[in-house]
């Protein structure tokens, strides 16, 4: 199979779809890998590194899209890439389609096969390809919050760890999943006072046990949310509906409960955001203010630490890339129902129920046509 790795075009996105070690696994199995020139530079990988493991380096993104049977990316295609997509070509990347009808319609029109990292599941019902980036985003969220709290950034001028004689900052984390736990780990390490809200009592027990009581856990209800928002210096939104749009856990009127200069970090922004006042931002211009509250809503937070992120992502994606290359997309997806959950668009149809629901587009069960003739 011919596999293409275009350079990411999202602003300040430095990750790369395949790192050289992954390319070596593919080329050693007889597959051809074409990488766009300088695609890996932001993550610390030179063109020569790719050539050394058998990849061919091509000059432009159109060269890659034109020749490849399988495109492996990190972030969703942008509008200037829509015309490059073609029928029967497989696209394997983060898509986050629920809040992005324009991209969904472009994928449907293209007739390609779009498989989203973020909706692939495993036997435990977890999201194995989202987990490594969620770990990193959770950790980066606290670093970003600490910077945004500085006075020259518009923040309240609070040092999260405090100093002797001065109380530490207070961090409220809404959601006790992978993002929330990793955010809590960094915030605790910095010496902050940390509270996690979640709807799952078993999850709160796990967090309490894991942190040996160093994190306060509270059941997520209206009273606890209002109480903790009024005290917080940082609020991390870490809620997730797999494949669907994020629920709005903080509405505009609730900003009045917060202290001026409080920082909101919306890690769910890729799925539409979990704060009503959230809108996508970039690493170049990461924050904005609403009613005296600082919002950090960067849509590719792990891209800030691209070398770590690209390697962590490849550790998770490589087995799936190998399955697609070795078997072809139809057999690979038919053989593995959890992998098949990643199929969002196929041959002009929306094939993930939650994506279809949020986009208000027709849903087609991929099994009605995907596995025909596949043994």
C-alpha positions in Angstrom: 0.0 0.0 0.0 1.1 3.6 -0.6 0.9 5.6 2.6 1.1 9.4 2.6 2.1 11.8 5.4 1.4 15.4 4.6 2.7 18.2 6.7 0.1 19.5 9.1 -1.4 22.8 8.0 -3.2 23.9 11.1 -1.6 27.0 12.6 1.3 26.1 15.0 0.6 22.4 14.7 4.1 20.8 14.8 3.1 17.1 15.2 3.4 14.6 12.4 1.3 11.7 11.5 4.1 9.1 11.3 7.5 9.3 13.0 10.5 7.6 11.5 10.3 4.5 13.7 6.7 3.9 12.5 7.7 4.4 8.9 10.4 1.7 9.4 7.7 -0.7 10.6 5.7 -0.1 7.4 8.5 -0.1 4.9 10.0 -3.3 6.4 6.7 -4.9 5.5 6.9 -3.9 1.9 4.7 -0.8 2.1 5.6 2.5 0.4 5.6 5.6 2.5 5.7 9.2 1.1 6.3 12.1 3.4 6.0 15.7 2.6 9.2 17.7 2.8 9.8 19.1 6.4 6.6 17.4 7.7 8.5 16.1 10.7 10.8 19.1 11.5 8.5 20.6 14.2 8.6 17.3 16.1 12.4 17.0 15.7 12.6 14.7 12.7 14.5 15.7 9.5 13.7 14.6 6.0 17.0 12.6 6.1 15.6 10.6 9.1 12.6 9.5 6.9 14.8 8.7 4.0 17.0 6.5 6.2 14.1 4.3 7.0 12.9 3.9 3.4 10.5 6.7 3.0 10.4 8.9 -0.1 10.2 12.7 0.5 7.9 14.6 -1.8 7.9 18.4 -2.3 4.2 19.4 -1.7 1.0 18.3 0.0 -0.9 17.8 -3.3 1.9 15.3 -4.4 1.2 13.3 -1.2 -2.6 13.4 -1.5 -2.6 12.5 -5.2 -0.5 9.3 -4.9 -1.5 7.9 -1.5 -4.0 5.1 -0.8 -3.9 5.9 2.9 -3.3 9.4 4.4 -2.1 9.5 8.0 -2.4 12.8 9.7 -2.8 14.3 13.2 -5.4 17.0 12.8 -8.5 17.3 10.6 -8.2 18.5 7.0 -8.7 22.2 6.6 -10.7 23.8 3.9 -7.8 24.2 1.4 -7.3 20.4 1.7 -10.9 19.4 0.8 -10.3 19.5 -2.9 -7.3 17.1 -2.4 -9.4 14.3 -0.9 -10.7 11.7 -3.3 -13.0 8.7 -3.6 -11.9 5.5 -1.9 -8.9 7.1 -0.3 -8.6 6.3 3.4 -8.0 9.2 5.8 -6.8 8.3 9.3 -6.6 11.2 11.7 -8.4 13.2 14.5 -11.6 14.5 12.9 -13.9 15.9 15.7 -16.8 16.1 13.2 -19.6 16.8 15.7 -19.0 20.6 15.8 -17.8 20.9 12.3 -20.5 20.4 9.6 -18.4 22.0 6.9 -15.7 19.3 7.2 -18.3 16.5 7.5 -20.0 17.7 4.3 -16.7 17.9 2.5 -15.8 14.3 3.6 -19.2 13.1 2.4 -18.8 14.8 -1.0 -15.3 13.4 -1.4 -16.4 9.8 -1.2 -13.4 8.9 0.9 -13.1 6.7 4.0 -12.6 8.8 7.0 -11.5 7.0 10.2 -11.3 9.1 13.4 -8.8 8.4 16.1 -11.1 9.8 18.8 -13.9 7.3 18.3 -12.0 4.0 18.1 -12.7 2.0 21.3 -11.2 -1.0 23.0 -12.6 -4.0 24.9 -12.9 -1.9 28.1 -15.0 0.8 26.3 -12.1 3.2 26.5 -10.7 5.5 23.7 -7.1 4.2 23.2 -6.1 6.7 20.5 -7.5 9.7 22.4 -5.9 8.7 25.7 -2.3 9.7 25.0 -3.3 13.1 23.7 -5.7 13.5 26.6 -2.9 12.7 29.0 -0.8 15.4 27.4 -3.6 17.9 27.1 -4.5 17.5 30.7 -0.9 18.2 31.8 -0.4 21.1 29.4 -3.7 22.6 30.6 -2.2 23.4 34.0 1.0 24.8 32.4 -1.2 27.0 30.2 -3.3 28.0 33.2 -0.3 29.0 35.3 1.0 31.3 32.5 -2.4 32.8 31.9 -2.8 33.6 35.6 0.1 36.0 35.3 -0.8 39.7 35.5 0.6 40.6 32.1 -1.7 37.9 30.6 -4.8 39.4 32.2 -4.9 36.9 35.0 -5.4 37.4 38.7 -1.7 37.3 39.5 -1.9 34.1 41.5 1.0 31.6 41.8 -0.6 28.2 41.8 1.8 26.7 44.3 1.7 29.7 46.7 4.6 30.4 49.0 5.0 30.0 52.8 2.5 32.3 54.4 0.4 32.7 51.3 -2.3 30.2 50.2 -1.9 28.2 47.0 -4.1 28.7 44.0 -7.3 26.8 43.7 -7.9 24.6 40.6 -11.3 23.2 39.8 -11.3 20.3 37.3 -14.7 19.4 35.8 -14.5 15.8 34.7 -12.5 12.9 36.2 -11.5 11.1 33.0 -8.0 10.9 31.5 -7.7 14.7 31.0 -8.9 15.5 34.5 -6.6 13.0 36.2 -3.6 14.3 34.4 -4.5 17.9 35.0 -4.9 17.0 38.7 -1.5 15.3 38.7 0.3 18.4 37.5 -1.7 20.8 39.6 -1.0 18.8 42.7 2.7 18.6 41.8 2.8 22.4 41.6 1.3 22.7 45.0 -2.2 23.9 44.1 -5.3 23.1 46.0 -7.2 20.8 43.6 -10.9 19.7 43.4 -12.3 17.3 40.9 -16.0 17.2 40.0 -17.5 14.2 38.4 -20.9 12.4 38.1 -19.5 9.0 38.7 -19.0 8.0 42.4 -16.9 5.0 41.5 -14.6 7.3 39.5 -14.4 9.8 42.4 -13.4 6.9 44.7 -10.6 5.9 42.3 -9.3 9.4 42.2 -9.4 9.8 45.9 -7.5 6.5 46.3 -5.0 7.4 43.6 -4.1 10.7 45.1 -4.2 9.6 48.7 -6.5 12.4 49.7 -4.4 15.1 48.1 -7.3 15.9 45.7 -10.7 16.9 46.9 -13.4 15.0 45.1 -17.0 16.3 44.9 -20.1 15.0 43.2 -21.0 17.2 40.2 -24.3 18.9 41.0 -25.5 22.5 40.7 -24.7 23.4 44.3 -21.2 22.0 44.3 -20.4 23.6 41.0 -21.6 27.1 42.0 -19.7 26.8 45.3 -16.4 25.7 43.7 -16.6 28.2 40.8 -16.8 31.1 43.3 -13.5 29.9 44.9 -11.5 28.8 41.8 -8.5 30.6 40.3 -8.4 28.0 37.5 -11.2 25.9 36.0 -10.3 23.1 33.6 -13.2 21.8 31.4 -12.4 18.1 30.9 -15.8 16.5 29.9 -16.2 14.3 26.9 -19.0 12.6 25.0 -17.2 10.1 22.6 -17.9 11.3 19.1 -20.5 13.8 20.2 -20.5 17.5 21.0 -19.3 18.4 24.5 -22.1 19.4 27.0 -22.1 23.1 28.1 -21.3 22.8 31.8 -20.7 26.5 32.4 -23.2 29.0 30.9 -22.5 32.7 30.3 -24.4 33.9 33.4 -22.3 31.6 35.5 -19.2 33.7 34.8 -20.5 36.2 37.3 -19.8 33.6 40.0 -16.1 33.6 39.2 -13.5 36.0 40.5 -12.1 38.5 38.0 -8.9 37.2 36.4 -9.9 33.5 36.8 -8.7 31.3 34.0 -10.9 28.9 32.1 -9.1 26.2 30.1 -11.5 24.3 27.8 -9.8 21.0 26.9 -13.1 20.0 25.2 -12.9 22.7 22.6 -12.2 20.2 19.8 -15.7 18.9 20.4 -17.3 22.3 20.5 -16.3 23.3 24.0 -17.8 22.7 27.4 -18.2 26.4 28.3 -20.8 28.5 26.5 -18.4 31.3 26.1 -15.7 29.2 24.5 -14.5 29.7 21.0 -11.5 28.1 19.3 -8.1 29.8 19.7 -4.5 29.1 18.5 -1.1 28.8 20.1 -0.4 32.2 18.5 -3.3 33.9 20.2 -4.4 31.5 22.9 -6.5 33.6 25.2 -9.3 36.1 25.3 -11.4 37.8 27.9 -15.2 37.6 28.5 -16.6 39.5 31.5 -13.2 39.7 33.1 -12.6 35.9 32.8 -9.6 34.6 30.8 -10.5 31.8 28.4 -7.8 29.5 27.0 -9.3 27.4 24.2 -6.5 26.2 22.0 -7.8 23.4 19.7 -4.5 21.5 19.5 -2.9 21.8 22.9 -0.6 18.8 22.6 0.9 20.4 19.5 2.9 22.7 21.8 5.0 19.7 22.9 5.2 18.1 19.5 8.1 15.8 20.0 6.5 14.1 23.0 3.1 14.2 21.5 4.0 12.7 18.1 5.8 9.8 19.6 3.1 9.1 22.1 0.4 9.3 19.4 2.3 6.9 17.1 2.7 4.4 20.0 -1.1 4.2 19.9 -1.9 4.5 16.2 0.8 2.3 14.7 -1.1 -1.0 15.2 -4.1 0.4 13.4 -2.0 1.9 10.6 -0.4 -1.6 10.1 -3.8 -3.2 10.0 -5.0 -0.8 7.3 -1.9 -1.3 5.3 -1.7 -5.0 5.6 -5.4 -5.9 5.2 -7.0 -3.0 3.4 -9.6 -0.8 5.2 -12.6 -3.1 4.6 -11.1 -6.2 6.1 -9.3 -4.3 8.9 -12.6 -2.7 10.0 -14.7 -5.8 9.5 -12.3 -7.9 11.6 -12.4 -5.5 14.6 -15.6 -3.9 15.8 -13.7 -1.5 18.0 -11.6 -0.3 15.1 -14.9 0.0 13.1 -16.2 2.4 15.7 -13.6 4.9 14.3 -15.3 4.9 10.9 -17.1 8.3 10.8 -17.6 8.7 7.0 -17.5 6.1 4.3 -18.2 6.4 0.6 -20.5 9.4 0.9 -22.3 8.3 4.2 -22.0 9.3 7.9 -21.3 6.0 9.6 -21.1 7.0 13.3 -24.4 7.4 15.1 -23.4 10.2 17.5 -21.7 12.2 14.8 -24.8 11.9 12.6 -27.0 12.9 15.5 -25.1 16.0 16.4 -24.8 17.0 12.8 -28.4 16.2 12.0 -27.3 14.2 9.0 -28.5 10.7 8.0 -26.8 7.8 9.6 -25.9 4.6 7.7 -24.8 1.5 9.4 -21.4 0.7 7.8 -22.1 -3.1 8.0 -24.8 -2.7 5.4 -22.1 -2.2 2.7 -18.6 -2.2 4.2 -18.1 -6.0 4.6 -19.7 -7.2 1.4 -17.3 -9.6 -0.2 -14.8 -9.5 2.7 -13.8 -12.9 3.9 
